[in-house]
Amino acid sequence: MEAGEGVMRVQGAPAVWLVVHQGNERAIPFYRALGCDVTGVAFHDFEDIRIEFRRMYKPFPQPPAPLA
């Protein structure tokens, strides 16, 4: 996770987001411990099945503005 975040930061991404299956009760606390917050719900419909996910988001700290 750290390596992926590092790549995103170098490329200028303001945040990382991911989706976790709502039934994955170990993953949500894991990502929360890494600084992600649950920000919503997402659904994926496959044939006659609706799958529910938790949307998670972690903003990156913005570097300080250079002094003038």
Steps between C-alpha positions, in 0.01 A plus 500: 500500500783739588674440167178567308433818696858612435456462125171691508653784704797533262253524211311776681185314603310687773364181660451127478160334484386140489192285539465210743231231490260579783534143631878524535499581871879477535588735214300803611678531841832428326456792258367724777823433694691621193309829505209430264144606583178344373345769281208320342350191347540367147304222330586264217219312329596165350218313330233481774740564789573839658838520673557772759834668561630762742678791333812604694714812458830631637616851413873566478643791695569791268858628498542847642498786252845637422592822674495805278 
